[in-house]
Amino acid sequence: MLTAFIVDDELLSRDELIFLLRKSNQVKIIGEAEDLESAWEQIQGKLPDVVFLDIQLANESGIDLAEKILTLRPQPEIVFATAYDEYALKAFELNAIDYILKPFEEDRIRQTIERMLRTKQKAVNESAITYNKWKIGEAMKKLTILVEDRIYPIPIEQIYYLSSMEGKTLIATSERHYKTNETLIKLERKLASSSIIRVHRSFLVNLEAIVEIQPWFHSTYLLKMKDNSKVPVSRTFVKELRTNFDF
């Protein structure tokens, strides 16, 4: 089942598209908007699988919203749903998964849904492959960091979480805490094939060090770690967390 958000300033067009999507029995509509401000606010919180986006809105351009959507993690797919075909090239420059024209045709909508389902399944498969690699020991074993003038190789299994604070990155482990000048983004790249994922703009956590997932406000979570510390999960990264733990 796909989750979808519709952005179109024409009520009849929104209703028509929603009807066709629901008719497929493979799409759940989780929101709609007629302007960019309302759409952006809702999309950030709901993080749908796909946003169906009209390009020509009243005094606004859907292209502007598409560029913002590209910054989200996980990133919703974009399908441009419009009456104008001259924006097709720009749409695909923005990595849109499809481009459908008004008036909408049921067969064409069905093709888009099938493409989306294939893309979603591929992403799930790739995530499972990555997860299984570190579970069976194919992933990296240690993270090497520089602290002042010393180099420390830290076993991944000892890491609980990493956090950005006061211009440095704190690495909390079962043995001690380290502070390094290396940025959280740089360390995240080093840890790409490990059990450590981003859950917040300021936190990475080791999936193996989580002992409890506690619901928090606005559909977010707090992670209780092995050392009893708590790490927040922002809405941007909720979907990835849920995928990893299958809930």
C-alpha positions in Angstrom: 0.0 0.0 0.0 1.3 3.4 -1.0 0.6 6.6 1.0 0.0 9.7 -1.2 -0.4 13.5 -0.8 -2.1 15.6 -3.4 -1.2 19.2 -4.2 -3.5 21.0 -6.6 -5.3 24.3 -6.4 -8.3 23.0 -8.4 -10.8 21.1 -6.2 -12.3 19.1 -9.1 -8.8 17.9 -10.2 -7.9 16.9 -6.7 -11.2 15.0 -6.3 -10.7 13.2 -9.7 -7.2 12.1 -8.9 -8.1 11.0 -5.4 -11.0 8.9 -6.8 -8.8 7.2 -9.4 -6.0 6.5 -6.8 -8.5 5.0 -4.3 -10.1 3.0 -7.0 -6.8 1.0 -7.4 -7.1 -0.2 -3.7 -3.3 0.2 -3.5 -3.1 3.9 -2.4 -4.0 5.6 0.8 -4.6 9.3 0.6 -3.1 10.9 3.8 -3.6 14.6 2.9 -4.2 17.3 0.3 -3.5 21.0 -0.1 -4.2 23.8 -2.6 -1.2 26.0 -1.8 2.5 25.5 -1.2 2.7 26.7 2.4 0.0 24.3 3.6 1.4 21.4 1.5 5.0 21.8 2.7 3.9 21.9 6.4 1.8 18.8 6.0 4.3 16.8 3.9 7.1 17.4 6.4 5.0 15.8 9.1 3.3 13.0 7.2 6.2 12.0 4.9 4.1 10.2 2.3 5.5 7.7 -0.2 4.5 9.9 -3.1 3.4 13.5 -3.7 1.2 14.2 -6.7 2.0 17.8 -7.5 0.5 20.2 -10.0 3.1 22.6 -11.5 0.8 25.6 -12.1 -0.8 26.7 -8.9 -2.4 30.1 -8.2 0.5 32.6 -8.3 2.8 29.8 -7.3 5.0 27.1 -8.9 5.0 23.4 -7.9 8.6 23.4 -8.9 9.5 25.4 -5.8 7.8 22.7 -3.6 9.5 19.9 -5.5 12.9 21.4 -4.7 12.0 21.5 -1.0 10.8 17.9 -1.1 14.2 16.8 -2.4 15.7 17.9 1.0 13.6 15.5 3.0 14.8 12.2 4.4 13.3 9.8 3.7 12.4 11.6 0.5 8.9 11.2 -0.9 8.7 10.4 -4.6 7.3 13.1 -6.8 4.7 12.7 -9.6 3.9 15.9 -11.5 0.2 15.9 -12.3 -0.5 18.8 -14.6 -2.2 20.1 -17.7 1.1 21.4 -19.2 3.6 19.1 -21.0 6.3 21.7 -21.5 7.6 21.2 -17.9 8.5 17.5 -18.5 12.2 18.0 -18.8 12.4 20.2 -15.6 10.3 17.5 -13.8 12.8 14.8 -14.5 15.7 17.0 -13.7 14.1 17.1 -10.2 14.1 13.3 -10.2 10.3 13.0 -10.6 9.3 9.4 -10.9 6.5 10.2 -13.3 4.7 13.0 -15.2 1.0 12.6 -15.9 -1.3 15.0 -17.8 -4.8 16.2 -17.2 -7.5 15.1 -17.8 -6.4 12.0 -15.9 -6.9 8.6 -17.5 -7.4 5.5 -15.3 -5.0 3.3 -17.2 -2.3 6.0 -17.0 -2.8 6.4 -13.3 -2.6 2.6 -12.9 0.8 2.6 -14.7 2.1 5.2 -12.3 0.9 3.3 -9.3 2.6 0.1 -10.6 5.8 2.0 -11.1 5.7 3.4 -7.6 5.1 0.0 -6.1 8.1 -1.5 -7.9 10.2 1.4 -6.7 9.0 1.0 -3.1 9.7 -2.8 -3.2 13.2 -2.2 -4.6 14.0 0.2 -1.8 12.7 -2.3 0.8 14.8 -5.0 -0.8 18.0 -2.8 -0.8 17.4 -1.8 2.8 17.1 -5.5 3.8 20.3 -6.3 1.9 22.2 -3.6 3.7 20.7 -4.6 7.1 21.5 -8.3 6.5 25.1 -7.5 5.5 25.9 -6.0 8.9 23.9 -8.6 10.7 26.0 -11.4 9.2 29.3 -9.6 9.7 30.0 -8.3 6.2 29.9 -4.6 7.4 32.7 -2.6 8.9 34.0 -3.6 12.3 35.5 -0.4 13.6 35.2 3.3 13.3 38.6 5.1 13.4 38.5 8.7 14.7 41.0 11.4 15.6 40.8 12.9 19.0 43.3 15.8 19.4 46.6 14.1 18.5 45.5 10.5 19.0 43.9 7.9 16.8 41.2 5.6 18.2 39.8 2.6 16.4 36.4 2.0 18.1 34.5 -1.3 17.6 31.1 -0.6 16.1 29.5 -2.9 18.6 30.6 -0.7 21.4 29.0 2.5 20.0 25.7 3.5 21.4 25.1 6.8 19.6 26.8 9.9 18.1 25.7 13.4 18.6 26.6 16.9 17.3 27.3 19.4 20.1 29.2 22.6 20.5 31.0 22.3 17.2 32.2 18.7 18.0 30.8 15.2 17.7 30.3 13.2 20.8 30.6 9.4 20.4 29.1 7.5 23.3 30.3 3.9 23.7 30.1 1.2 26.3 33.7 2.1 27.4 33.8 5.9 27.4 32.8 9.1 25.6 34.9 10.5 22.8 34.9 14.1 21.4 36.2 14.6 17.9 36.4 17.5 15.5 35.1 15.3 12.7 31.6 16.3 11.7 28.5 14.1 12.2 28.0 14.1 8.4 31.5 12.9 7.8 31.2 10.1 10.3 27.8 9.2 8.9 29.5 8.5 5.6 32.1 6.4 7.2 29.4 4.4 8.9 27.2 3.9 5.8 27.7 0.1 5.8 27.2 -0.4 9.5 24.3 -0.8 12.0 24.4 2.9 12.7 21.7 5.2 11.1 20.6 8.8 11.4 17.5 9.4 13.5 17.8 13.2 14.0 19.8 16.0 12.4 22.0 15.9 15.5 22.0 12.2 16.3 23.1 8.8 14.8 22.3 5.6 16.8 23.4 2.1 16.7 20.4 -0.1 16.0 21.9 -2.8 18.1 22.1 -0.5 21.2 18.4 0.4 21.3 16.6 -1.3 24.2 13.2 0.5 23.9 11.3 2.7 21.5 9.0 5.1 23.3 6.2 7.0 21.5 6.7 10.8 21.9 4.8 13.8 20.7 3.7 14.6 17.1 4.2 10.9 16.0 7.9 10.9 16.9 9.8 8.6 19.2 12.4 8.5 22.0 15.0 5.8 21.9 16.2 4.3 25.2 19.8 3.1 24.7 21.8 0.5 26.6 23.3 3.2 28.8 19.8 4.4 29.7 20.3 7.6 27.7 17.5 8.8 25.5 17.8 9.9 21.9 15.1 11.7 20.0 13.8 10.6 16.6 12.6 13.5 14.4 9.7 13.1 12.0 12.0 13.2 9.0 13.6 9.9 10.0 10.6 8.0 11.6 9.9 6.0 8.4 13.5 4.7 8.2 13.4 3.6 11.9 10.0 1.9 11.4 11.4 0.1 8.3 14.4 -1.2 10.2 12.3 -2.5 13.1 9.3 -3.5 10.9 6.6 -1.8 12.9 
